[in-house]
Amino acid sequence: MRGFGELETVVMDHVWGSDDTITVRDVFESLKKTREIAYTTVMSTMDNLHRKGSLARTREGKAFLYWPTLTREEYSARLMRDALESGGNPDVVLSRFLEQMTDDESTRLHGVLRRWASAKEAL
C-alpha cells in the first residue's frame, strides 16, 4: 500500500471528518475556501481514490455518495505494517522506530500492549 499524495490526503481528511457520506460537491465547496481548485480536480481525485479502493460509493441521482473503506486508524496501521514488511530487517526497523518515540508515546505503547495481552489471554 502506497501512501496518499498531497491532494488525496486532503480529500481523505474531509471524508474521514464527515459523519455521513460525502459528495464531490461537499469536498469541493470546503476546499475552495482555502485553495484555488477546480471541481473536476476534486472529482478526478475522488474517482482515483475509489478505483484504488480507499473510497466506496453509490450513485444517488446524478451524484455519487462516497465513504471511506477504512478508518483513518486502519489506514495508518496498514501503512505501518507495509513499512515494517518492506523496510529491510523488521527487528532493525522496529528498533529504529522505538528509538524515535517520545516518553509519552512509549508509555502509550506499553499501555496498548498490556491491554492487547490481557484481551488475548481472555480468549
PATI-328749 format. One record per atom (N, C-alpha, C): atom name; residue number from 0; x, y, z. Coordinates in Angstrom, 2 decimals. Layout:
PATI-328749
+------+-----+---------+---------+---------+
| atom |  nr |       x |       y |       z |
+------+-----+---------+---------+---------+
|   CA | NUM |       X |       Y |       Z |
...
+------+-----+---------+---------+---------+
END
This chain:
PATI-328749
+------+-----+---------+---------+---------+
| atom |  nr |       x |       y |       z |
+------+-----+---------+---------+---------+
|    N |   0 |    0.85 |   -1.19 |    0.00 |
|   CA |   0 |    0.00 |    0.00 |    0.00 |
|    C |   0 |    0.89 |    1.24 |    0.00 |
|    N |   1 |    0.64 |    2.10 |   -0.94 |
|   CA |   1 |    1.37 |    3.36 |   -1.01 |
|    C |   1 |    0.57 |    4.42 |   -0.28 |
|    N |   2 |    1.27 |    5.36 |    0.31 |
|   CA |   2 |    0.59 |    6.46 |    0.98 |
|    C |   2 |   -0.11 |    7.36 |   -0.02 |
|    N |   3 |   -0.99 |    8.18 |    0.48 |
|   CA |   3 |   -1.72 |    9.12 |   -0.37 |
|    C |   3 |   -0.81 |   10.26 |   -0.81 |
|    N |   4 |   -1.13 |   10.81 |   -1.98 |
|   CA |   4 |   -0.50 |   12.04 |   -2.41 |
|    C |   4 |   -1.07 |   13.20 |   -1.60 |
|    N |   5 |   -0.55 |   14.41 |   -1.83 |
|   CA |   5 |   -0.95 |   15.58 |   -1.04 |
|    C |   5 |   -2.45 |   15.87 |   -1.16 |
|    N |   6 |   -2.97 |   15.93 |   -2.37 |
|   CA |   6 |   -4.40 |   16.23 |   -2.55 |
|    C |   6 |   -5.26 |   15.07 |   -2.07 |
|    N |   7 |   -4.82 |   13.84 |   -2.31 |
|   CA |   7 |   -5.56 |   12.68 |   -1.81 |
|    C |   7 |   -5.67 |   12.73 |   -0.29 |
|    N |   8 |   -4.60 |   13.12 |    0.37 |
|   CA |   8 |   -4.61 |   13.23 |    1.84 |
|    C |   8 |   -5.63 |   14.26 |    2.30 |
|    N |   9 |   -5.66 |   15.42 |    1.63 |
|   CA |   9 |   -6.61 |   16.47 |    1.99 |
|    C |   9 |   -8.04 |   15.98 |    1.78 |
|    N |  10 |   -8.29 |   15.31 |    0.66 |
|   CA |  10 |   -9.63 |   14.79 |    0.37 |
|    C |  10 |  -10.02 |   13.75 |    1.42 |
|    N |  11 |   -9.11 |   12.82 |    1.72 |
|   CA |  11 |   -9.42 |   11.79 |    2.71 |
|    C |  11 |   -9.67 |   12.40 |    4.08 |
|    N |  12 |   -8.95 |   13.45 |    4.44 |
|   CA |  12 |   -9.21 |   14.13 |    5.71 |
|    C |  12 |  -10.65 |   14.64 |    5.76 |
|    N |  13 |  -11.13 |   15.17 |    4.65 |
|   CA |  13 |  -12.53 |   15.64 |    4.60 |
|    C |  13 |  -13.50 |   14.46 |    4.70 |
|    N |  14 |  -13.21 |   13.38 |    4.00 |
|   CA |  14 |  -14.09 |   12.22 |    4.03 |
|    C |  14 |  -14.11 |   11.62 |    5.45 |
|    N |  15 |  -12.92 |   11.44 |    6.04 |
|   CA |  15 |  -12.86 |   10.90 |    7.40 |
|    C |  15 |  -13.53 |   11.83 |    8.42 |
|    N |  16 |  -13.50 |   13.11 |    8.14 |
|   CA |  16 |  -14.09 |   14.08 |    9.06 |
|    C |  16 |  -15.60 |   14.20 |    8.95 |
|    N |  17 |  -16.17 |   13.58 |    7.95 |
|   CA |  17 |  -17.61 |   13.64 |    7.75 |
|    C |  17 |  -18.30 |   12.57 |    8.59 |
|    N |  18 |  -19.43 |   12.93 |    9.16 |
|   CA |  18 |  -20.21 |   11.97 |    9.95 |
|    C |  18 |  -21.08 |   11.08 |    9.07 |
|    N |  19 |  -21.14 |   11.40 |    7.79 |
|   CA |  19 |  -22.02 |   10.68 |    6.88 |
|    C |  19 |  -21.33 |   10.55 |    5.54 |
|    N |  20 |  -22.04 |   10.06 |    4.55 |
|   CA |  20 |  -21.48 |   10.02 |    3.21 |
|    C |  20 |  -21.22 |   11.45 |    2.75 |
|    N |  21 |  -20.38 |   11.58 |    1.74 |
|   CA |  21 |  -19.98 |   12.91 |    1.28 |
|    C |  21 |  -19.94 |   12.91 |   -0.24 |
|    N |  22 |  -20.23 |   14.04 |   -0.83 |
|   CA |  22 |  -20.21 |   14.16 |   -2.29 |
|    C |  22 |  -18.97 |   14.93 |   -2.73 |
|    N |  23 |  -18.70 |   14.86 |   -4.03 |
|   CA |  23 |  -17.62 |   15.66 |   -4.59 |
|    C |  23 |  -17.90 |   17.13 |   -4.32 |
|    N |  24 |  -19.15 |   17.54 |   -4.49 |
|   CA |  24 |  -19.53 |   18.94 |   -4.26 |
|    C |  24 |  -19.21 |   19.36 |   -2.83 |
|    N |  25 |  -19.50 |   18.50 |   -1.85 |
|   CA |  25 |  -19.20 |   18.81 |   -0.45 |
|    C |  25 |  -17.71 |   19.08 |   -0.25 |
|    N |  26 |  -16.89 |   18.20 |   -0.79 |
|   CA |  26 |  -15.44 |   18.35 |   -0.64 |
|    C |  26 |  -14.95 |   19.58 |   -1.40 |
|    N |  27 |  -15.43 |   19.77 |   -2.61 |
|   CA |  27 |  -15.04 |   20.93 |   -3.41 |
|    C |  27 |  -15.38 |   22.23 |   -2.70 |
|    N |  28 |  -16.60 |   22.35 |   -2.19 |
|   CA |  28 |  -17.02 |   23.59 |   -1.51 |
|    C |  28 |  -16.14 |   23.89 |   -0.31 |
|    N |  29 |  -15.74 |   22.86 |    0.40 |
|   CA |  29 |  -14.86 |   23.05 |    1.56 |
|    C |  29 |  -13.44 |   23.44 |    1.13 |
|    N |  30 |  -12.93 |   22.76 |    0.12 |
|   CA |  30 |  -11.56 |   23.02 |   -0.33 |
|    C |  30 |  -11.40 |   24.39 |   -0.97 |
|    N |  31 |  -12.40 |   24.85 |   -1.70 |
|   CA |  31 |  -12.25 |   26.12 |   -2.43 |
|    C |  31 |  -12.16 |   27.32 |   -1.47 |
|    N |  32 |  -12.49 |   27.11 |   -0.21 |
|   CA |  32 |  -12.36 |   28.18 |    0.79 |
|    C |  32 |  -10.90 |   28.49 |    1.10 |
|    N |  33 |  -10.04 |   27.49 |    0.91 |
|   CA |  33 |   -8.64 |   27.66 |    1.32 |
|    C |  33 |   -7.64 |   27.49 |    0.18 |
|    N |  34 |   -8.11 |   27.08 |   -0.99 |
|   CA |  34 |   -7.18 |   26.90 |   -2.12 |
|    C |  34 |   -7.92 |   27.09 |   -3.42 |
|    N |  35 |   -7.17 |   27.41 |   -4.45 |
|   CA |  35 |   -7.76 |   27.52 |   -5.78 |
|    C |  35 |   -7.75 |   26.12 |   -6.38 |
|    N |  36 |   -8.92 |   25.59 |   -6.62 |
|   CA |  36 |   -9.03 |   24.21 |   -7.11 |
|    C |  36 |  -10.27 |   24.09 |   -7.98 |
|    N |  37 |  -10.18 |   23.25 |   -8.98 |
|   CA |  37 |  -11.31 |   23.02 |   -9.89 |
|    C |  37 |  -12.16 |   21.86 |   -9.39 |
|    N |  38 |  -13.44 |   21.95 |   -9.63 |
|   CA |  38 |  -14.37 |   20.87 |   -9.27 |
|    C |  38 |  -13.92 |   19.56 |   -9.90 |
|    N |  39 |  -13.49 |   19.62 |  -11.17 |
|   CA |  39 |  -13.10 |   18.40 |  -11.87 |
|    C |  39 |  -11.85 |   17.75 |  -11.25 |
|    N |  40 |  -10.99 |   18.57 |  -10.64 |
|   CA |  40 |   -9.81 |   18.03 |   -9.96 |
|    C |  40 |  -10.22 |   17.22 |   -8.74 |
|    N |  41 |  -11.17 |   17.75 |   -7.99 |
|   CA |  41 |  -11.68 |   17.03 |   -6.82 |
|    C |  41 |  -12.39 |   15.76 |   -7.27 |
|    N |  42 |  -13.19 |   15.88 |   -8.33 |
|   CA |  42 |  -13.92 |   14.72 |   -8.85 |
|    C |  42 |  -12.95 |   13.63 |   -9.30 |
|    N |  43 |  -11.91 |   14.00 |  -10.03 |
|   CA |  43 |  -10.92 |   13.03 |  -10.50 |
|    C |  43 |  -10.18 |   12.39 |   -9.33 |
|    N |  44 |   -9.85 |   13.18 |   -8.34 |
|   CA |  44 |   -9.14 |   12.66 |   -7.17 |
|    C |  44 |  -10.00 |   11.65 |   -6.42 |
|    N |  45 |  -11.27 |   11.97 |   -6.23 |
|   CA |  45 |  -12.15 |   11.06 |   -5.53 |
|    C |  45 |  -12.42 |    9.80 |   -6.35 |
|    N |  46 |  -12.50 |    9.95 |   -7.67 |
|   CA |  46 |  -12.66 |    8.78 |   -8.53 |
|    C |  46 |  -11.41 |    7.89 |   -8.44 |
|    N |  47 |  -10.24 |    8.49 |   -8.44 |
|   CA |  47 |   -8.99 |    7.72 |   -8.30 |
|    C |  47 |   -8.95 |    6.99 |   -6.96 |
|    N |  48 |   -9.35 |    7.67 |   -5.90 |
|   CA |  48 |   -9.38 |    7.03 |   -4.57 |
|    C |  48 |  -10.37 |    5.87 |   -4.55 |
|    N |  49 |  -11.45 |    6.00 |   -5.29 |
|   CA |  49 |  -12.42 |    4.91 |   -5.40 |
|    C |  49 |  -11.80 |    3.73 |   -6.16 |
|    N |  50 |  -11.14 |    4.00 |   -7.28 |
|   CA |  50 |  -10.52 |    2.94 |   -8.07 |
|    C |  50 |   -9.40 |    2.24 |   -7.29 |
|    N |  51 |   -8.72 |    2.97 |   -6.43 |
|   CA |  51 |   -7.65 |    2.39 |   -5.60 |
|    C |  51 |   -8.19 |    1.61 |   -4.40 |
|    N |  52 |   -9.50 |    1.73 |   -4.16 |
|   CA |  52 |  -10.12 |    1.01 |   -3.06 |
|    C |  52 |  -10.19 |    1.75 |   -1.74 |
|    N |  53 |   -9.82 |    3.02 |   -1.73 |
|   CA |  53 |   -9.86 |    3.80 |   -0.48 |
|    C |  53 |  -11.23 |    4.41 |   -0.20 |
|    N |  54 |  -12.01 |    4.61 |   -1.26 |
|   CA |  54 |  -13.37 |    5.12 |   -1.12 |
|    C |  54 |  -14.35 |    4.15 |   -1.77 |
|    N |  55 |  -15.48 |    3.99 |   -1.14 |
|   CA |  55 |  -16.61 |    3.27 |   -1.75 |
|    C |  55 |  -17.62 |    4.33 |   -2.16 |
|    N |  56 |  -18.51 |    3.97 |   -3.06 |
|   CA |  56 |  -19.50 |    4.95 |   -3.50 |
|    C |  56 |  -20.75 |    4.27 |   -4.00 |
|    N |  57 |  -21.82 |    5.05 |   -4.00 |
|   CA |  57 |  -23.08 |    4.64 |   -4.59 |
|    C |  57 |  -23.68 |    5.86 |   -5.27 |
|    N |  58 |  -24.38 |    5.61 |   -6.35 |
|   CA |  58 |  -24.99 |    6.73 |   -7.08 |
|    C |  58 |  -26.31 |    7.11 |   -6.42 |
|    N |  59 |  -26.50 |    8.42 |   -6.29 |
|   CA |  59 |  -27.78 |    8.95 |   -5.83 |
|    C |  59 |  -28.14 |   10.10 |   -6.75 |
|    N |  60 |  -29.08 |    9.85 |   -7.63 |
|   CA |  60 |  -29.41 |   10.85 |   -8.65 |
|    C |  60 |  -28.25 |   10.98 |   -9.62 |
|    N |  61 |  -27.79 |   12.21 |   -9.81 |
|   CA |  61 |  -26.66 |   12.45 |  -10.72 |
|    C |  61 |  -25.32 |   12.39 |  -10.00 |
|    N |  62 |  -25.34 |   12.35 |   -8.69 |
|   CA |  62 |  -24.09 |   12.41 |   -7.92 |
|    C |  62 |  -23.77 |   11.06 |   -7.29 |
|    N |  63 |  -22.52 |   10.92 |   -6.91 |
|   CA |  63 |  -22.10 |    9.77 |   -6.13 |
|    C |  63 |  -21.97 |   10.19 |   -4.68 |
|    N |  64 |  -22.36 |    9.29 |   -3.78 |
|   CA |  64 |  -22.11 |    9.46 |   -2.36 |
|    C |  64 |  -20.90 |    8.60 |   -2.02 |
|    N |  65 |  -19.91 |    9.17 |   -1.35 |
|   CA |  65 |  -18.66 |    8.47 |   -1.03 |
|    C |  65 |  -18.52 |    8.25 |    0.47 |
|    N |  66 |  -17.82 |    7.19 |    0.84 |
|   CA |  66 |  -17.45 |    6.93 |    2.23 |
|    C |  66 |  -16.14 |    6.15 |    2.21 |
|    N |  67 |  -15.37 |    6.24 |    3.29 |
|   CA |  67 |  -14.08 |    5.55 |    3.33 |
|    C |  67 |  -14.25 |    4.05 |    3.53 |
|    N |  68 |  -13.36 |    3.26 |    2.94 |
|   CA |  68 |  -13.39 |    1.81 |    3.12 |
|    C |  68 |  -12.63 |    1.40 |    4.38 |
|    N |  69 |  -11.76 |    2.28 |    4.86 |
|   CA |  69 |  -11.02 |    2.06 |    6.11 |
|    C |  69 |  -11.09 |    3.31 |    6.95 |
|    N |  70 |  -11.05 |    3.13 |    8.27 |
|   CA |  70 |  -10.93 |    4.30 |    9.13 |
|    C |  70 |   -9.52 |    4.87 |    8.98 |
|    N |  71 |   -9.33 |    6.08 |    9.45 |
|   CA |  71 |   -8.00 |    6.70 |    9.43 |
|    C |  71 |   -6.99 |    5.81 |   10.17 |
|    N |  72 |   -7.43 |    5.24 |   11.29 |
|   CA |  72 |   -6.54 |    4.41 |   12.10 |
|    C |  72 |   -6.21 |    3.09 |   11.40 |
|    N |  73 |   -7.19 |    2.48 |   10.74 |
|   CA |  73 |   -6.94 |    1.25 |    9.99 |
|    C |  73 |   -5.96 |    1.51 |    8.84 |
|    N |  74 |   -6.15 |    2.63 |    8.17 |
|   CA |  74 |   -5.25 |    3.01 |    7.07 |
|    C |  74 |   -3.83 |    3.21 |    7.61 |
|    N |  75 |   -3.70 |    3.94 |    8.70 |
|   CA |  75 |   -2.38 |    4.19 |    9.29 |
|    C |  75 |   -1.71 |    2.89 |    9.70 |
|    N |  76 |   -2.48 |    1.97 |   10.29 |
|   CA |  76 |   -1.93 |    0.69 |   10.70 |
|    C |  76 |   -1.43 |   -0.10 |    9.49 |
|    N |  77 |   -2.15 |   -0.04 |    8.38 |
|   CA |  77 |   -1.70 |   -0.73 |    7.16 |
|    C |  77 |   -0.40 |   -0.14 |    6.64 |
|    N |  78 |   -0.29 |    1.19 |    6.69 |
|   CA |  78 |    0.95 |    1.83 |    6.27 |
|    C |  78 |    2.12 |    1.39 |    7.15 |
|    N |  79 |    1.86 |    1.30 |    8.45 |
|   CA |  79 |    2.89 |    0.86 |    9.38 |
|    C |  79 |    3.29 |   -0.58 |    9.08 |
|    N |  80 |    2.32 |   -1.44 |    8.83 |
|   CA |  80 |    2.59 |   -2.84 |    8.51 |
|    C |  80 |    3.42 |   -2.94 |    7.23 |
|    N |  81 |    3.04 |   -2.17 |    6.21 |
|   CA |  81 |    3.77 |   -2.19 |    4.95 |
|    C |  81 |    5.20 |   -1.70 |    5.12 |
|    N |  82 |    5.38 |   -0.66 |    5.93 |
|   CA |  82 |    6.74 |   -0.15 |    6.18 |
|    C |  82 |    7.57 |   -1.20 |    6.89 |
|    N |  83 |    6.98 |   -1.90 |    7.82 |
|   CA |  83 |    7.69 |   -2.95 |    8.55 |
|    C |  83 |    8.10 |   -4.08 |    7.61 |
|    N |  84 |    7.20 |   -4.45 |    6.71 |
|   CA |  84 |    7.48 |   -5.56 |    5.79 |
|    C |  84 |    8.44 |   -5.19 |    4.67 |
|    N |  85 |    8.47 |   -3.94 |    4.27 |
|   CA |  85 |    9.30 |   -3.55 |    3.13 |
|    C |  85 |   10.53 |   -2.75 |    3.51 |
|    N |  86 |   10.75 |   -2.54 |    4.79 |
|   CA |  86 |   11.83 |   -1.66 |    5.23 |
|    C |  86 |   13.15 |   -2.34 |    5.55 |
|    N |  87 |   13.32 |   -3.58 |    5.14 |
|   CA |  87 |   14.55 |   -4.29 |    5.46 |
|    C |  87 |   14.31 |   -5.23 |    6.63 |
|    N |  88 |   15.30 |   -5.37 |    7.47 |
|   CA |  88 |   15.20 |   -6.26 |    8.63 |
|    C |  88 |   14.15 |   -5.72 |    9.61 |
|    N |  89 |   13.07 |   -6.47 |    9.83 |
|   CA |  89 |   11.99 |   -5.98 |   10.70 |
|    C |  89 |   12.46 |   -5.67 |   12.12 |
|    N |  90 |   13.40 |   -6.44 |   12.66 |
|   CA |  90 |   13.91 |   -6.16 |   14.01 |
|    C |  90 |   14.60 |   -4.80 |   14.06 |
|    N |  91 |   15.38 |   -4.49 |   13.04 |
|   CA |  91 |   16.08 |   -3.21 |   12.99 |
|    C |  91 |   15.08 |   -2.07 |   12.78 |
|    N |  92 |   14.09 |   -2.28 |   11.90 |
|   CA |  92 |   13.08 |   -1.26 |   11.66 |
|    C |  92 |   12.33 |   -0.95 |   12.96 |
|    N |  93 |   11.91 |   -1.99 |   13.68 |
|   CA |  93 |   11.21 |   -1.77 |   14.95 |
|    C |  93 |   12.11 |   -1.07 |   15.96 |
|    N |  94 |   13.36 |   -1.46 |   16.03 |
|   CA |  94 |   14.29 |   -0.82 |   16.97 |
|    C |  94 |   14.45 |    0.66 |   16.65 |
|    N |  95 |   14.62 |    0.98 |   15.38 |
|   CA |  95 |   14.76 |    2.40 |   14.98 |
|    C |  95 |   13.47 |    3.17 |   15.28 |
|    N |  96 |   12.33 |    2.53 |   15.07 |
|   CA |  96 |   11.05 |    3.17 |   15.37 |
|    C |  96 |   10.96 |    3.48 |   16.87 |
|    N |  97 |   11.30 |    2.51 |   17.70 |
|   CA |  97 |   11.24 |    2.69 |   19.16 |
|    C |  97 |   12.20 |    3.77 |   19.64 |
|    N |  98 |   13.37 |    3.85 |   19.01 |
|   CA |  98 |   14.36 |    4.87 |   19.39 |
|    C |  98 |   13.82 |    6.28 |   19.16 |
|    N |  99 |   12.92 |    6.43 |   18.21 |
|   CA |  99 |   12.39 |    7.75 |   17.87 |
|    C |  99 |   11.18 |    8.16 |   18.71 |
|    N | 100 |   10.68 |    7.25 |   19.52 |
|   CA | 100 |    9.48 |    7.53 |   20.31 |
|    C | 100 |    9.79 |    8.47 |   21.48 |
|    N | 101 |    8.83 |    9.34 |   21.76 |
|   CA | 101 |    8.93 |   10.17 |   22.95 |
|    C | 101 |    8.55 |    9.33 |   24.16 |
|    N | 102 |    8.79 |    9.86 |   25.35 |
|   CA | 102 |    8.40 |    9.14 |   26.56 |
|    C | 102 |    6.90 |    8.92 |   26.61 |
|    N | 103 |    6.12 |    9.92 |   26.20 |
|   CA | 103 |    4.67 |    9.80 |   26.21 |
|    C | 103 |    4.21 |    8.71 |   25.23 |
|    N | 104 |    4.80 |    8.68 |   24.03 |
|   CA | 104 |    4.45 |    7.65 |   23.05 |
|    C | 104 |    4.82 |    6.27 |   23.57 |
|    N | 105 |    5.96 |    6.17 |   24.23 |
|   CA | 105 |    6.39 |    4.89 |   24.79 |
|    C | 105 |    5.43 |    4.41 |   25.87 |
|    N | 106 |    4.98 |    5.32 |   26.71 |
|   CA | 106 |    4.02 |    4.99 |   27.76 |
|    C | 106 |    2.71 |    4.51 |   27.14 |
|    N | 107 |    2.24 |    5.20 |   26.10 |
|   CA | 107 |    1.02 |    4.78 |   25.42 |
|    C | 107 |    1.18 |    3.42 |   24.78 |
|    N | 108 |    2.34 |    3.16 |   24.18 |
|   CA | 108 |    2.60 |    1.86 |   23.56 |
|    C | 108 |    2.57 |    0.75 |   24.60 |
|    N | 109 |    3.19 |    0.98 |   25.74 |
|   CA | 109 |    3.17 |   -0.03 |   26.82 |
|    C | 109 |    1.73 |   -0.31 |   27.25 |
|    N | 110 |    0.92 |    0.74 |   27.37 |
|   CA | 110 |   -0.49 |    0.56 |   27.75 |
|    C | 110 |   -1.26 |   -0.25 |   26.73 |
|    N | 111 |   -1.05 |    0.05 |   25.47 |
|   CA | 111 |   -1.73 |   -0.69 |   24.40 |
|    C | 111 |   -1.30 |   -2.15 |   24.43 |
|    N | 112 |   -0.02 |   -2.42 |   24.59 |
|   CA | 112 |    0.48 |   -3.80 |   24.63 |
|    C | 112 |   -0.08 |   -4.56 |   25.82 |
|    N | 113 |   -0.17 |   -3.90 |   26.97 |
|   CA | 113 |   -0.76 |   -4.56 |   28.15 |
|    C | 113 |   -2.23 |   -4.91 |   27.92 |
|    N | 114 |   -2.99 |   -3.96 |   27.37 |
|   CA | 114 |   -4.41 |   -4.22 |   27.09 |
|    C | 114 |   -4.56 |   -5.32 |   26.05 |
|    N | 115 |   -3.74 |   -5.32 |   25.03 |
|   CA | 115 |   -3.78 |   -6.32 |   23.98 |
|    C | 115 |   -3.46 |   -7.70 |   24.54 |
|    N | 116 |   -2.42 |   -7.78 |   25.40 |
|   CA | 116 |   -2.06 |   -9.06 |   26.00 |
|    C | 116 |   -3.17 |   -9.57 |   26.91 |
|    N | 117 |   -3.80 |   -8.69 |   27.68 |
|   CA | 117 |   -4.89 |   -9.08 |   28.56 |
|    C | 117 |   -6.08 |   -9.59 |   27.76 |
|    N | 118 |   -6.40 |   -8.91 |   26.68 |
|   CA | 118 |   -7.53 |   -9.31 |   25.83 |
|    C | 118 |   -7.23 |  -10.67 |   25.18 |
|    N | 119 |   -6.01 |  -10.88 |   24.79 |
|   CA | 119 |   -5.62 |  -12.14 |   24.16 |
|    C | 119 |   -5.70 |  -13.28 |   25.16 |
|    N | 120 |   -5.31 |  -13.04 |   26.41 |
|   CA | 120 |   -5.39 |  -14.06 |   27.45 |
|    C | 120 |   -6.84 |  -14.40 |   27.79 |
|    N | 121 |   -7.72 |  -13.42 |   27.67 |
|   CA | 121 |   -9.13 |  -13.63 |   27.99 |
|    C | 121 |   -9.81 |  -14.56 |   26.98 |
|    N | 122 |   -9.21 |  -14.67 |   25.80 |
|   CA | 122 |   -9.81 |  -15.54 |   24.78 |
|    C | 122 |   -9.48 |  -16.94 |   25.15 |
+------+-----+---------+---------+---------+
END
